[in-house]
Amino acid sequence: MYYFIFEPAPNRKLEKIEEEIKVRASELGIDGEFITLSLAEKPESLAKIGLQKDYHTVVAVGSDALINLVGEGLIGTEAALGAIPLEENSIFLPLIGVRDWKEALEILPQRKIEKIDTILLNRAYRIITQVEILPADGKTGLIVLAFDGYFRAEISERRVLVSNLGVNLTSKEDIINSATDRYLDVFIPGKTEVKKKWWQVFNSMPQENIKVGSVFHPKFLEVNSKLRLKAYVNGKSIAAGPFLFEVDPKTLQFIIKRSKNLITNEDTKNEQEL
């Protein structure tokens, strides 16, 4: 049985979509309990209530912010997180391997479960997708980055992105590889001729160049600055600097689209347990 957590629909269009999801879930044989989040409730707390009721699959229906928070409540458990993103440009769609919410719903009965990494911020916050670091007042100044306790750099960019799903990746395979590689993906924007002076000391560290900057792959990252830095997830500030980011490998069971029709023994075992 499935435990669905819905975000309150902000308009009639999304309200109709949520109603359609409930009807279609019943038709697919994956109905269970449908819960709509209230203002007094936290998504991660609702996810844990689902675990207490002995549900082994918790499905978050709504924004990326909701999916992140519901997933936070399942990290480190044997329960699987299903996601039905309702945002057109949701970062979860390519991770699941689908084009829209309809496909995300349809793959739930014959899904594949992938154990993915998560990001641990300041040993207090858990994130599935990515964190954006910005100065609180918009000023420019030095930001000190320490990678894996050894590599160090000072940059004057206004933005640093710490991701679990890579940067500018589009294929499900590449995103899954990034989400399971036991490394963070740290993006620093900047022009090539400038960054070469910054990154000479990093020639032995896993990295890649993209058109608008560089991506580095440490296991942990420390961020300090005299600027007042804030960490944002889905546009919401969750913490103030300094920051410590760590990768927590294989800590969340996430439902993705099955790439092939072939069902392995491990897949069968996972479905029986759920």
PyMOL commands that set and color helices and strands:
alter all, ss='L'
color gray80, all
select helices_A, chain A and resi 12-27+43-52+64-72+92-96+101-106+172-179+192-198+200-202+265-273
alter helices_A, ss='H'
color red, helices_A
select strands_A, chain A and resi 2-6+32-36+57-62+80-85+112-121+125-127+130-135+143-147+151-155+160-163+185-189+207-210+213-216+220-225+229-233+236-240+243-256
alter strands_A, ss='S'
color yellow, strands_A
deselect
rebuild
show_as cartoon
